[in-house]
């Protein structure tokens, strides 16, 4: 089955082609970072309009690069939520209309399910079910036990800011340019880990929920107490260490609680080098395997949507004639396949 995937949930327009026999054939991506940089964050209306401008030209490029004709498609998958409703409706409208014109099925994909399944794109190194998943991005931070497609048990999630959101907001406090998360991680590379220490929130109590909003307050107080420019890298390092340690502690706790031996880490923050190093070291010490998507597939992309959509289509799912999208869509409400 050859499936086209369309991702438009926020500020990246991504398209991908996945074949159930040959694997990922190709993907293409346009980031709106430059568009939103002058505003210091994503402007939903601008994001929607840019998705509308970019999707069809990106589709033409993808088809040319892969040598695929539209008539060869067996299905189309699009991100149906969660995300910015206007941006989602652009992708769902184009995907659903194209499927109708070609006479092939379409399916709406859950954005976080697509992230969760993206490490399985590498069939040779994919973990078998069940496994533990850490989804960590700008909009979500959660731990889930994955027993199969659509069979997700949420073990813990953020009660306030997601980890990626905390990265971006902390970067803004430190005067770093947009997008803040990657800029903060780069600055932290030059910081000393023994200069400042920030709390590891919610690790001293039982449970697997996260809370990162308080770290922003701690960073603000630290920056006010040490306003000298030479301290910024040390403050950034202290923040990154606190987030990485918190995620590591919760993952170890979840693995012990579930008895699982495989951990999948996905979402934009999964590209963070310090997080990967900490998880890999813990896996080697504790005897669990850690699986990530390739770095280029950590952020939002069409490849993961095509893959998740292919699995859903193969399970017999198909979207209705409308172009529905959901700004909010809890992962735990998905149907099993």
Buried (B, 14 or more C-beta within 10 A) or exposed (E): BBBBBBBBBBBBBBBBBBBBEEEBBBBBBBBBEEBBEEEEEBBBEBBBBBBBEBBEEBBEBBBEEBEBEBEBBBBBBBBBBBBBBBBBBBBBBBBBEBBEEBEBBBBBBBBBBBBBBBBBBBEEEBBEEBBBBBBBBBBBBBBBBBEEBBBBEEBBBBEBBBBBBBBBBBBBBBEBEBBBBBBBBEBBEEBEEEEBEBEBBBBEEEEBBBBBBBBBEBBBEBBEEBEEEEBBBBBBBBBBBBBBBBBBBBBBBBBEBBEBBBBBBBBBBBBBEBBBEBBEEBBEEEEBBBBBBBEEBBBBBBBBBBBBBBBBBBEEBEBEEEBBBBEEBBBEEBEEB
